[in-house]
């Protein structure tokens, strides 16, 4: 399922207004780049029949926006990486009412390393993996492909998305994530490219 991230809009715009502005681009699904506040959630509920929220990025769920998929950062690993991983598992366990996807780490010294995803799943079977193509993580995709719950990418900067398309389950969100403040015509082009690879 192809979706557009609210990340590409101006940072200070309310999420519901951003999503409403996506409708004329033919967007039917979005991923929120941060949890929604209550007022934003009310606005999103009003347009839920036209644009569906498929994932929320952030450590806390925020207000209810109609999805249970929460994409979280593993965070920096401590010197004792094993103890730090246990701490991460406790944090994820507190989100047990959500479907949680651990995102590709932003730095090598952050969780999860490729092999840590399987360890987290042993402890918390409901936790999956979110592949962020901008962060690289091909080793993560190879190791955790079977646990893939979704992916984000910028089709204007990523050269090869065919492998990701092949790994991503049909019902999982494929999220176009352009840089903040991307010009509207570039967002349109990014969507066109993504539709050519992932369909609608």
Secondary structure as UniProt FT lines:
FT   STRAND          2..5
FT   HELIX           6..8
FT   TURN            11..12
FT   HELIX           15..22
FT   HELIX           23..25
FT   STRAND          29..32
FT   HELIX           38..46
FT   TURN            47..50
FT   STRAND          52..57
FT   STRAND          69..72
FT   HELIX           81..93
FT   TURN            94..97
FT   STRAND          99..103
FT   TURN            108..109
FT   HELIX           114..123
FT   TURN            125..126
FT   STRAND          128..132
FT   HELIX           133..135
FT   HELIX           138..144
FT   HELIX           145..147
FT   STRAND          148..153
FT   TURN            155..157
FT   HELIX           162..167
FT   TURN            170..171
FT   STRAND          173..176
FT   TURN            180..181
FT   HELIX           184..198
//
